[in-house]
């Protein structure tokens, strides 16, 4: 994630940065998860937003 929020590009939006609390909180709220669950998913699957979304869907189908 860019330090200067005004200097971002489209590729930046594809990722969820575990180091940025607001990104983790937004993803957690959107998918009805805790921030700890999101950080664990990022550790397992990486920070690509599409991959994380697919992992969440897979979790909810098996739960």
C-alpha positions in Angstrom: 0.0 0.0 0.0 1.3 3.4 -0.9 2.3 5.7 1.9 0.8 8.7 0.0 -2.9 7.9 -0.3 -3.2 10.2 -3.3 -0.6 8.1 -5.3 -2.4 4.8 -5.8 -3.3 2.8 -8.9 -5.7 0.1 -9.8 -3.4 -2.7 -8.8 -3.4 -1.3 -5.2 -7.1 -1.9 -5.0 -6.7 -5.6 -5.8 -4.9 -6.2 -2.5 -5.9 -6.2 1.2 -3.0 -4.9 3.3 -2.8 -6.7 6.6 -0.7 -3.8 7.9 -3.5 -1.2 7.2 -6.1 -1.6 9.9 -8.8 0.2 7.9 -8.4 -2.2 5.0 -8.7 -5.3 7.3 -11.7 -3.8 9.1 -13.4 -3.0 5.8 -12.9 -6.5 4.4 -14.0 -8.0 7.8 -17.2 -5.9 7.9 -18.0 -6.7 4.2 -17.6 -10.5 4.8 -19.0 -10.6 8.4 -15.6 -11.8 9.8 -13.4 -10.7 12.7 -10.2 -8.8 12.0 -8.3 -11.8 13.4 -10.0 -14.1 10.8 -9.1 -11.7 8.0 -5.4 -11.6 9.1 -5.3 -15.4 9.3 -6.8 -15.6 5.8 -4.2 -13.2 4.4 -1.5 -15.3 6.0 -2.8 -18.5 4.4 -4.0 -17.2 1.0 -2.1 -14.0 0.4 -3.5 -10.5 0.1 -5.3 -10.7 -3.3 -8.8 -9.5 -2.7 -10.4 -11.9 -5.2 -8.6 -14.9 -3.7 -9.6 -13.9 -0.2 -13.2 -13.5 -1.3 -13.2 -17.0 -2.8 -11.7 -18.4 0.4 -14.5 -16.7 2.4 -17.2 -18.2 0.1 -15.6 -21.6 0.4 -15.6 -21.3 4.2 -19.2 -20.3 4.4 -20.3 -23.2 2.1 -18.6 -25.8 4.2 -19.6 -24.3 7.6 
